[in-house]
């Protein structure tokens, strides 16, 4: 596999460990499914294959989402945020996204928040 294009790599603001967070969003519902980390190789593999590939900080190795579980993420779009310090992957998720078996890594983990929006959270 070829390495990440140097011009693209220069646009990414890697952290001190050479990683960038990847926010993963469902193509149809736009629900945020998970957050994972990518190094340059994982980002390159994701862009080249259309399969979401990440860096495991605990195992210190790359992993392809769904390689063992079958819960694949087919990448339809990839973007850098305005600061270049976060990747957004828009995916077609097959099966649950979370290793716990829930649809998202955030499901059932809501935190209490006091709404301070002057409009009371109303959408105009």
Secondary structure, DSSP 8 states (H G I E B T S, - for coil): -----HHHHHHS---TTS-EEEEEEETTT--EEEEEEE-HHHHHHHHHHSB-EEEETTTTEEEETTTTTS--EEEEEEEE-TTSSEEEEEEEE-S-SSTTSSSSTTTT---------TTTT---
